[in-house]
């Protein structure tokens, strides 16, 4: 997991509190999960077969995904939902979307 300071000016003077970091996931796990998806798995989220195949092709080619597109946002939400326990805590210590701790 990689951290990034939210406020670099204060960090250089005051130090950094643990809550001032953004946490990012290693995206390899997300990409592997997307590659295992079938169209029937994401149809309920409104993702077409063609859109899923295009995203899979980009991943296989090693191209970067735009995480601001509707389809990727829907996949991220579905993936994050699968990674949460019933009480809202993460099953794993990784997140896809940057989250302020």
BELQUI-V898167 format. One record per run of one state. SS is the DSSP state (hx for helix, st for strand, lp for the rest). FROM is the first residue (numbers start at 1). TO is the last residue. Records with the same first field share a line. If there is no record, write none. Layout:
SS->FROM-TO / FROM-TO
//
This chain:
lp->1-1 / 6-7 / 15-17 / 25-26 / 37-38 / 46-48 / 62-69 / 83-83 / 85-89 / 91-98 / 101-101
st->2-5 / 21-24 / 84-84 / 90-90 / 99-100
hx->8-14 / 18-20 / 27-36 / 39-45 / 49-61 / 70-82
//
